[in-house]
Amino acid sequence: MKNKLLLFFSLAACILLFGFAARFSGDTVTRKDVELKIPGGFPTPLYDFKNNKISPAGFMLGRKLFYDPILSSDSSTSCQTCHQRVAAFAHIDHALSHGIGGRIGTRNVPALQNLIWQNTYMWDGGVNNLEVQPINPITNPDEMNESLVHVILKLKRNKEYVQLFKRVYKDTVINSERLLKTLAQFTGLMISANSRYDRYIAGRDTFSMQEKNGLQLFRAKCASCHREPLFTDNSYRSNGLKPDTSLNDTGRGKVSGVQTDNYKFRVPGLRNIEMTFPYMHDGRFRKLKDVLNHYSNSPSTADPDITKIGTLSDKERTDIIAFLLTLTDKEFLYDARFADPGFK
């Protein structure tokens, strides 16, 4: 854990320095910067921007909104409050989400990356479109505790936002559709696809024997749920965790109304997993070895693909973790396009 924290703070310092350099040079975003580039080997995105054409001005407006606490009722909480850039836009300092007034939510904050390859969002799949997703945290009483109507009213009263929306849409109309589309332009371009794993697959990097063994074990034991190259199959499964009675979270079942969906949660992508602790939908594990310990001894209530993993030896767990660390994408973590535009 000590080594992980040292790595985190080192990355944080580098990201701040990279971010400062970008802003010092004018913080410009060009049309080339916002081109949608599908990584080699990736499937066709499920969100394609056909009805939300990306522009530098639209992307920068979405970025400003993402980092602006104006979206919360008391102007204390922004999207980045929970989705921290250094953690691949997950949340490392709380097991559960937290919002205005120190309120605590019921679920761990998922990482924001490769979102255009999803057709549902949240741990329970309760949101079915990237553009609609921000409504959930904005209106959640434990997070931003705001309404879209009031957010739009605040933006209309803000002279800077009036000019920024005009720059994007060529008129002064500010409405919820435009707000949500610009946020989608920003979050939709959060694409992570240049880790050591990616370079190894492309023949541009090498793996140690331990990392190769870990990849082989991962494909044999874990890939049924965490399919390459996104490292998720976007399904909902029971991982056999004993429910936290203080949260009373039934997961997918609450959305679908189907009893057999109770306690099923989204299979998360594993890219940048080294940086996105704590783990599981309720953030109960802080270390990857704790996750593998659970899956090595999963109860019969878990999904069949999980129970088939069987007992993992200490060496097998160590090798799998060595492989998982190759999924860290420093290019994505350092990408100045996603930095806070208000950093001074």
C-alpha positions as CSV (number, residue, x, y, z in Angstrom):
1,M,0.0,0.0,0.0
2,K,2.9,2.4,0.8
3,N,4.4,1.8,-2.7
4,K,1.0,2.4,-4.3
5,L,0.5,5.7,-2.5
6,L,4.1,6.8,-3.4
7,L,3.2,6.1,-7.1
8,F,0.0,7.9,-6.8
9,F,1.6,11.1,-5.4
10,S,4.4,10.9,-8.0
11,L,1.8,10.7,-10.7
12,A,-0.2,13.5,-9.2
13,A,2.9,15.8,-9.1
14,C,3.7,15.1,-12.7
15,I,0.1,15.7,-13.8
16,L,0.1,19.1,-12.0
17,L,3.3,20.0,-13.7
18,F,2.1,18.9,-17.1
19,G,-1.2,20.7,-16.6
20,F,0.6,23.9,-15.6
21,A,2.7,23.8,-18.7
22,A,-0.4,23.4,-20.9
23,R,-2.1,26.4,-19.4
24,F,1.1,28.5,-19.3
25,S,1.3,28.0,-23.1
26,G,-2.3,29.3,-23.7
27,D,-4.2,26.1,-23.0
28,T,-5.4,25.8,-26.6
29,V,-7.4,22.9,-27.9
30,T,-7.2,22.5,-31.7
31,R,-9.5,20.6,-34.1
32,K,-6.9,17.9,-34.3
33,D,-7.0,17.5,-30.5
34,V,-10.7,16.6,-30.6
35,E,-10.7,14.2,-33.6
36,L,-12.3,10.9,-32.6
37,K,-9.6,8.3,-33.2
38,I,-10.7,4.7,-32.7
39,P,-7.7,2.7,-31.4
40,G,-6.6,-0.3,-33.4
41,G,-8.3,-3.5,-32.3
42,F,-11.1,-1.7,-30.5
43,P,-14.8,-2.4,-31.6
44,T,-17.1,0.2,-33.1
45,P,-18.2,2.7,-30.5
46,L,-21.8,2.5,-29.3
47,Y,-21.9,6.3,-29.0
48,D,-20.7,7.8,-32.3
49,F,-21.2,11.6,-31.9
50,K,-23.3,11.8,-35.1
51,N,-25.8,14.0,-33.4
52,N,-23.2,15.8,-31.3
53,K,-20.4,17.0,-33.5
54,I,-17.2,17.5,-31.6
55,S,-15.6,20.9,-31.8
56,P,-12.7,22.5,-29.9
57,A,-15.1,25.1,-28.4
58,G,-17.7,22.4,-27.5
59,F,-15.0,20.2,-25.9
60,M,-13.6,23.1,-23.9
61,L,-17.0,24.2,-22.7
62,G,-17.7,20.6,-21.5
63,R,-14.4,20.6,-19.7
64,K,-15.1,23.9,-18.0
65,L,-18.5,22.5,-16.9
66,F,-17.0,19.3,-15.7
67,Y,-14.7,21.2,-13.3
68,D,-17.2,23.9,-12.2
69,P,-19.1,23.5,-8.9
70,I,-21.8,25.7,-10.4
71,L,-23.5,22.4,-11.2
72,S,-24.2,21.7,-7.5
73,S,-26.8,23.4,-5.4
74,D,-24.3,25.2,-3.1
75,S,-21.5,25.6,-5.6
76,S,-19.2,23.3,-3.6
77,T,-19.1,20.1,-5.7
78,S,-18.2,19.5,-9.3
79,C,-17.9,16.4,-11.4
80,Q,-14.2,16.3,-10.7
81,T,-14.8,16.3,-6.9
82,C,-15.5,12.6,-7.3
83,H,-13.9,11.9,-10.7
84,Q,-10.3,12.7,-10.0
85,R,-8.0,13.0,-13.0
86,V,-5.0,11.4,-11.3
87,A,-7.1,8.3,-10.6
88,A,-8.3,7.8,-14.2
89,F,-11.3,9.9,-13.1
90,A,-12.3,7.5,-10.3
91,H,-12.2,8.5,-6.6
92,I,-9.3,7.2,-4.4
93,D,-9.9,9.0,-1.1
94,H,-13.4,7.7,-0.3
95,A,-14.9,4.2,-0.5
96,L,-18.2,5.8,-1.5
97,S,-19.1,8.9,-3.4
98,H,-19.5,12.1,-1.4
99,G,-21.1,15.4,-2.2
100,I,-22.4,18.6,-0.8
101,G,-22.3,19.1,3.0
102,G,-20.1,16.0,3.3
103,R,-23.0,13.7,2.4
104,I,-22.0,10.1,1.6
105,G,-23.5,8.1,-1.3
106,T,-24.1,4.4,-1.6
107,R,-21.6,3.4,-4.2
108,N,-17.9,3.6,-5.2
109,V,-17.1,6.1,-7.9
110,P,-16.3,4.3,-11.2
111,A,-13.5,5.5,-13.5
112,L,-14.4,7.5,-16.5
113,Q,-12.6,6.1,-19.6
114,N,-13.7,4.5,-22.9
115,L,-17.3,5.6,-22.2
116,I,-18.3,5.6,-25.8
117,W,-18.1,1.8,-25.8
118,Q,-20.9,1.5,-23.2
119,N,-24.6,1.6,-23.9
120,T,-25.6,1.7,-20.2
121,Y,-23.9,3.5,-17.3
122,M,-23.7,3.4,-13.5
123,W,-23.2,0.3,-11.5
124,D,-26.7,-0.8,-12.1
125,G,-27.2,0.3,-15.7
126,G,-29.8,2.8,-14.7
127,V,-28.7,5.3,-17.4
128,N,-28.7,4.3,-21.0
129,N,-27.1,7.2,-22.8
130,L,-23.8,9.0,-22.4
131,E,-25.5,12.4,-22.7
132,V,-28.0,11.6,-20.0
133,Q,-25.6,10.2,-17.5
134,P,-24.7,13.6,-15.8
135,I,-28.3,14.0,-14.8
136,N,-27.9,11.3,-12.1
137,P,-25.1,13.0,-10.1
138,I,-26.5,16.5,-10.7
139,T,-29.9,15.6,-9.2
140,N,-28.7,13.1,-6.6
141,P,-29.4,14.6,-3.1
142,D,-26.2,13.0,-1.8
143,E,-24.0,14.3,-4.6
144,M,-24.9,17.7,-6.3
145,N,-28.4,18.0,-5.0
146,E,-29.4,20.3,-7.9
147,S,-32.0,20.4,-10.7
148,L,-31.4,20.9,-14.4
149,V,-33.8,23.8,-14.4
150,H,-31.8,25.7,-11.8
151,V,-28.5,24.8,-13.3
152,I,-29.7,26.3,-16.6
153,L,-30.9,29.4,-14.8
154,K,-27.5,29.9,-13.2
155,L,-25.7,29.5,-16.5
156,K,-28.0,32.0,-18.2
157,R,-27.1,34.5,-15.5
158,N,-23.4,33.9,-16.0
159,K,-21.9,36.3,-18.7
160,E,-19.0,34.0,-19.3
161,Y,-21.1,31.0,-20.0
162,V,-23.4,33.0,-22.2
163,Q,-20.4,33.8,-24.4
164,L,-19.1,30.3,-24.3
165,F,-22.4,28.7,-25.4
166,K,-22.6,31.3,-28.1
167,R,-19.2,30.4,-29.3
168,V,-20.2,26.7,-29.6
169,Y,-23.8,27.1,-30.9
170,K,-23.7,30.5,-32.6
171,D,-26.5,31.9,-30.5
172,T,-27.2,32.6,-26.9
173,V,-29.6,29.7,-26.2
174,I,-28.6,27.7,-23.1
175,N,-30.7,24.6,-22.4
176,S,-30.2,21.2,-20.8
177,E,-29.7,19.5,-24.2
178,R,-26.7,21.7,-25.0
179,L,-25.3,21.4,-21.5
180,L,-25.4,17.6,-21.6
181,K,-24.0,17.4,-25.2
182,T,-21.0,19.5,-24.3
183,L,-20.2,17.4,-21.3
184,A,-20.5,14.3,-23.5
185,Q,-17.9,15.8,-25.9
186,F,-15.5,16.1,-23.0
187,T,-16.1,12.7,-21.3
188,G,-16.6,10.9,-24.6
189,L,-13.0,11.6,-25.6
190,M,-11.6,10.1,-22.5
191,I,-10.0,7.2,-24.3
192,S,-7.4,5.1,-22.7
193,A,-5.6,2.8,-25.2
194,N,-1.8,3.2,-24.8
195,S,-0.8,1.2,-21.8
196,R,2.2,-1.2,-21.8
197,Y,-0.3,-3.9,-22.5
198,D,-1.5,-2.2,-25.7
199,R,2.1,-1.6,-26.9
200,Y,2.9,-5.3,-26.1
201,I,0.0,-6.5,-28.1
202,A,1.1,-4.2,-31.0
203,G,4.6,-5.6,-30.8
204,R,6.0,-2.2,-29.6
205,D,7.0,-3.3,-26.0
206,T,8.0,-6.3,-24.1
207,F,6.7,-8.2,-21.0
208,S,8.6,-9.9,-18.3
209,M,8.1,-13.6,-17.9
210,Q,5.9,-12.8,-14.8
211,E,3.8,-10.5,-16.8
212,K,3.4,-13.0,-19.6
213,N,2.3,-15.6,-17.1
214,G,-0.1,-13.1,-15.6
215,L,-1.6,-12.4,-19.0
216,Q,-2.0,-16.2,-19.7
217,L,-3.7,-16.7,-16.3
218,F,-5.9,-13.6,-16.8
219,R,-7.1,-15.0,-20.1
220,A,-7.8,-18.4,-18.6
221,K,-9.4,-17.2,-15.3
222,C,-10.8,-13.6,-15.8
223,A,-11.5,-12.9,-19.4
224,S,-15.0,-14.4,-19.4
225,C,-16.1,-11.2,-17.8
226,H,-13.2,-8.8,-18.5
227,R,-12.8,-9.2,-22.2
228,E,-10.0,-7.6,-24.1
229,P,-9.4,-4.9,-25.3
230,L,-11.9,-3.0,-23.1
231,F,-11.5,-5.5,-20.2
232,T,-15.3,-5.6,-19.7
233,D,-18.2,-7.3,-21.4
234,N,-20.6,-4.6,-20.1
235,S,-22.7,-7.3,-18.4
236,Y,-24.1,-7.4,-14.9
237,R,-23.0,-10.2,-12.6
238,S,-23.0,-11.3,-9.0
239,N,-19.5,-11.5,-7.6
240,G,-20.6,-13.2,-4.5
241,L,-19.9,-10.4,-2.1
242,K,-21.9,-10.5,1.1
243,P,-24.3,-7.5,0.9
244,D,-23.5,-4.5,3.1
245,T,-26.7,-4.3,5.2
246,S,-26.1,-0.6,5.9
247,L,-26.4,0.2,2.2
248,N,-29.1,-2.2,1.2
249,D,-28.1,-2.0,-2.4
250,T,-29.7,-4.5,-4.6
251,G,-27.9,-3.4,-7.7
252,R,-29.3,-4.3,-11.2
253,G,-32.5,-5.7,-9.7
254,K,-33.6,-2.3,-8.5
255,V,-33.5,-1.1,-12.2
256,S,-34.8,-4.2,-14.0
257,G,-37.4,-5.2,-11.4
258,V,-36.3,-8.8,-11.9
259,Q,-35.5,-10.7,-8.7
260,T,-32.7,-12.7,-10.2
261,D,-30.9,-9.5,-11.0
262,N,-30.6,-8.6,-7.3
263,Y,-27.0,-8.0,-6.2
264,K,-25.7,-8.0,-9.7
265,F,-23.5,-5.1,-10.7
266,R,-21.7,-3.9,-13.8
267,V,-18.5,-5.7,-14.7
268,P,-16.1,-2.7,-14.6
269,G,-13.3,-2.2,-17.1
270,L,-9.8,-2.8,-15.7
271,R,-7.8,-0.3,-17.5
272,N,-5.7,1.9,-15.1
273,I,-6.9,-0.4,-12.3
274,E,-3.6,0.4,-10.4
275,M,-4.9,3.9,-10.0
276,T,-8.6,3.4,-9.4
277,F,-8.7,1.9,-5.9
278,P,-10.8,1.2,-3.8
279,Y,-12.5,-1.7,-5.6
280,M,-16.0,-3.2,-6.0
281,H,-19.3,-1.4,-6.2
282,D,-19.1,-0.4,-2.5
283,G,-15.3,0.2,-2.3
284,R,-14.7,-2.4,0.3
285,F,-11.3,-3.5,-1.0
286,R,-8.3,-1.2,-1.2
287,K,-5.8,-3.6,-2.6
288,L,-5.8,-5.8,-5.7
289,K,-4.6,-8.8,-3.7
290,D,-7.8,-8.5,-1.6
291,V,-9.9,-8.6,-4.8
292,L,-8.0,-11.7,-6.0
293,N,-8.3,-13.3,-2.5
294,H,-12.1,-12.9,-2.8
295,Y,-12.3,-14.4,-6.3
296,S,-10.0,-17.3,-5.3
297,N,-12.5,-18.2,-2.6
298,S,-15.7,-17.0,-4.1
299,P,-19.0,-18.4,-2.6
300,S,-21.5,-20.5,-4.6
301,T,-23.7,-17.4,-4.9
302,A,-21.3,-15.8,-7.3
303,D,-21.7,-15.9,-11.1
304,P,-20.7,-19.3,-12.6
305,D,-17.8,-17.7,-14.5
306,I,-16.5,-16.5,-11.2
307,T,-16.8,-19.8,-9.3
308,K,-15.0,-21.5,-12.1
309,I,-11.8,-19.4,-11.3
310,G,-11.1,-21.8,-8.5
311,T,-8.3,-21.4,-5.9
312,L,-5.4,-19.3,-7.0
313,S,-1.9,-19.9,-5.6
314,D,0.1,-17.1,-4.1
315,K,2.3,-17.1,-7.2
316,E,-0.7,-17.0,-9.6
317,R,-2.2,-14.0,-7.8
318,T,1.1,-12.2,-7.9
319,D,1.5,-12.9,-11.6
320,I,-2.0,-11.7,-12.4
321,I,-1.4,-8.5,-10.5
322,A,1.9,-8.0,-12.3
323,F,-0.1,-8.2,-15.6
324,L,-2.9,-5.9,-14.3
325,L,-0.2,-3.2,-13.6
326,T,0.6,-3.2,-17.4
327,L,-2.9,-1.7,-18.0
328,T,-1.8,1.7,-16.5
329,D,-1.9,4.3,-19.3
330,K,0.3,7.2,-18.4
331,E,-0.4,9.0,-21.6
332,F,-4.1,9.1,-20.6
333,L,-3.3,10.1,-17.1
334,Y,-1.0,12.9,-18.2
335,D,-3.2,14.1,-21.1
336,A,-3.4,17.9,-20.6
337,R,-6.6,18.1,-22.6
338,F,-8.4,16.7,-19.6
339,A,-6.8,19.0,-17.0
340,D,-8.7,21.5,-14.9
341,P,-8.9,24.7,-16.9
342,G,-9.1,26.7,-13.7
343,F,-5.8,25.5,-12.3
344,K,-3.5,28.4,-11.4
